[in-house]
Amino acid sequence: MTIGEILAGESKNVELKENLPEKSIKYMKSVVAFANGTGGKIIFGIADKTREVIGFDKEDVFKKMDAIANAVSDSCEPAIIPDITLQTIDSKTVIVAEISEGRQRPYYIKALGKEGGVYVRVAGTTRLADEYMIKELMFEGSNRYFDQALCTGLTITDEDIDALCKAMKEQAVKNAHNEEQKVAIKDVGRQQLRSWGILIEREGKDYPSNAYAILTGCGGLHVAIQCGVFKGTTKEVFVDRREYTGPLWEQMDETFQFVLRNIHLGAAIVGIYRQDVYEIPPDAIRELIINAVVHRSYLDHGTIQVAVYDNRLEITSPGKLPMGQTIERMKEGYSKIRNEALAHAFSYMNLIEHWGSGIPRIIGKVKKAGLREPEFIGGEVELRINIYRGQISDTVDLNRDLNDHNSAGKVPDNGSKVPDNTVKMPDSSTKMPDSEQEQLIYEYVLENGSITTNKAMELLNVKQRRARIILQSMIEKKWLKKAGAARSTIYLKNIKRQ
């Protein structure tokens, strides 16, 4: 422990205590919190507010060390073994109790039990863990994955499974980088889904895991991506907002297109031609969205939030970083899988390539575009990544990148039109659904009086099953009403909502 660390005061991994409290509960909460997190140190003998080194008498210091060791041993479950040492600072002796990151989570205070004795560290303070956090710690401690657990309450048919297999292969082909990779793609079947943990076989019958529900957008798990455009640099004034639901690959694609519609285009010189180039590299945006979806916590009931401000693109993923992962290690390329079944599915669909390569690649692409390095914030409750916006010079020379065949991004064709980045404010006289897909359907109904399932499929470019799910959802939300039956079914505006 250096003087600099002490003067910096309490932080995520350091807590200061002027004396050894008579009641050990006053520091035992932090002991448990450090074990449930990335570890930390409690330094006894330094005032937390003034940073003054108080120290202990040499005659008493060893008794106090024994008292700390005994209190930790008697108070915590599972057992926590601190590394207790002495250190001399300003000619005074302080006690440093170092708590390592625990593997048998959740750790808790025996007297309070699991329900009320699990603590975590958030922004330099010790807090009681909520229900979500306790579940997250339990999965970590048992080395299990939430996405591979049985999704209760969801029933599926053989047709549903076949539809998922078909859709996954279509995505794999769509995301292939070249013809050789396309040819190498094999059909995905039930056995493969079982081995990944997307299906769970019991007594000869297949049941869906949480990963199945997450991938398909079915099953009662509200999995969505919320997108917004805001005026200025805060969320005080919003200009546009959307919520995307449905299969994960559709959510990611719609989110990607939303961001591209709301950032600027600059220009670059490629060869002797002037080409349009987005101010933030599209490859980096796409990888950030994929990274957020595959690594977020699905135990947390929050949603991924993608916000476009005047000065930055901000992507927020719910849930703390997985056990063993830190922002520093993540930036260096260390990968810690939180959702194993989803990771296998994304790898098959060519959405991710090499484990751990995503974040370093994103950083490299952003810096290469002349922007500042992405900013990583949090990791204890949620992870937020900011890419700050900046104008691309009209005379940037991209000729050096012409032979870079490994880049998945393509410079927009010179003949393509610049997208209209003017975001229209919603008409306050007409309320609209939150989902962009539902908005498209509702606008069509307002203009044409009704819509059919086939027209909805064409309008949204989705399969029949997905179109029916969206239409049924709009009926339940009172946006539409159903008329007719079988092939003559049409969907009309529900006037009761007016």
Secondary structure, 3 states (H helix, E strand, C coil): CCHHHHHCCCECCEEEECCCCCCCHHHHHHHHHHHHCCCEEEEECECCCCCCECCECHHHHHHHHHHHHHHHHHHEECCCCCEEEEEEECCEEEEEEEECCCCCCCCEEHHHHHHHCCEEEECCEEEECCHHHHHHHHHHHCCCCHHHCECCCCCCCHHHHHHHHHHHHHHHHHCCCCHHHHHCCCCCCHHHHHHHCCEEEECCEEEEEHHHHHHHCCCCCCCCEEEEEEECCCCCEEEEEEEECCCHHHHHHHHHHHHHHCCCEEEEEECCEEEEEECCCHHHHHHHHHHHHHHCCCCCCCCEEEEECCCEEEEEEECCCCCCCCHHHHHCCCCCCCCHHHHHHHHHCCCCCCCCCHHHHHHHHHHHCCCCCCEEEECCCEEEEEEECCCCCCCEECHHHCCCCCCCCCCCCCCCCCCCCCCCCCCCCCCCCCCHHHHHHHHHHHHHCEECHHHHHHHHCCCHHHHHHHHHHHHHCCCEEEECCHHHCEEEECHHHC
